[in-house]
């Protein structure tokens, strides 16, 4: 009787994905500091018009917009490795990034192109290893356990095959970590970026994992990291050395137990080939701060548009939900979220807008805003019944949706 194969799980992360896609059409920018963020601007339109008859790969480098000329409230979506050397990174304000790397080339986000490339690289993977869990536009988990080559050299042979297939199909590179579970595979995929492969076995825990900072564990955020530091726990090895009782005392039953298991590299989560979304949202960052009173008309228009966009997403994908949330980011970068739960599911823009304005009633609105967002939580497919007693909602009219609110 053949032996049961050893569990081998891979985490695949595309290398600087958005930037790499842009470099496919602008290869002349390779190796240069480049950031991607915000929508298409007048400078981008001017570039396209001026070089309308020139191949994209032949546009002179000096013609591209530079970060130093940017003015607005946009944030960086991603940056090339050359730009990251200056301290520039994802989610940083473009104005702040301009101070660190003023000569960086600035390109707008092109989600249509990124989605096309995302579908292409995932199609390559599923042709080779069909048990794949989609974790976003640029990363996946893959179960190597039963796949031919998935056990050879700890999974390295299959990882090489996938890397080669993706590069031949898309021109893009990726980094892959292979380990006994998702937790360790996620960490391993960062070991040899870009275009690297890292293999972790169970007996590699002390040598490869324990010397790492605790924050390298996916799920330990800034607050937990600071609390661990305050307790003198700096590395994953330090965390593994703590008595379970101590972790339960400081972090509670659920999180304390999870921290203990994670430090010892234990994770039995399966690779899921399908997962339902739990929420859908849209948000916008303003080019200038908007005041809830003085800019009420503009905010009202944006608020309604966000509700319409979320509704369109829900209807297109066949979902509805019963909790609507509003997200606000103020001029001091403080973020506030407020929720409003409904007696019945909704997917219409007017219903979402009415609930969002109910949530807004409980938000402080004394400071200018940088960002506004609308989200619908608690999603369920329309072909699945809701719990007994959840009837249909009476649709709101546009007038009803706007009664008695600031915007």
C-alpha angles and dihedrals in degrees: 000000000000117000118254108261118247113254110257119180124181130204113203119196122182113231113251085328104192092042091047091053090052090050090057089067096030103039089159088074094060113130094014126114106264134168130193122207146128129016130301111298134199090264090056092050090048091051092053094046094047093050098034092129095043126088111251091240090057099053107119115252091231090061096065120099115260128222092238090067095054121111121179146064101285124131133217116264093188142335136209119255088253091059093045089063087072093055094262116142148158118299092019116132112258091229091055091045089053089062091054099041111011095167094056115122112246121214129177123244114264106191094173091062092044092051091051091053091044092056090047097053093044090052089056091052097049091049088060103029113016098190098084130150114210110222100174141305095313110024140056142171117231129194106225095173100102099022119109107260092016092114099039112109088352091300098313094119093055092042090055091050091052093047090051093048093050093048093049092048100042111009088239130124130219140188121230132197119193120195143140092277147006095268095058095036090057091054093043094055088066095053100084108022130195111042094343139135125215125188122202123186127190092259091053092071098100095040102043108020110032096061090058123099115262091245089069088075107095104240099037104107133185096280095049090042091054091048091051091049090051088055091052093253107135108151134041086248089057089052093049090053093058119101112249090235091060092052091048090050095052102033106026131247100294102039094037092054091046093050090052093050093045093051088055091049096247119151126144099178111138125231102257117208092197133029132172119235114248096201145006124209146171127198139171134206113215124234086225133016113274122209117221091228107029093041096037096128094052092045091048091055092048092046092053091046092053091051090050092050093050090047091051091051092050094048094046092051096039101245138124133182144201104218124065121194134193122208122201129184114192130209089265089057092248111146123214126185125190128185135204120193122209132211091232137024122271137195101163122105095231092051092048092047092050092051092044090055090050088054090047091059089073096049124096108245104180099107134061116267131233098182139021126192140176124202136179115210135187094047125191131177114257091235090060119081121242120230114286113281097034103120130179120287124241106246116244122231118230089251093052091048091058102045119126099352134121089231 
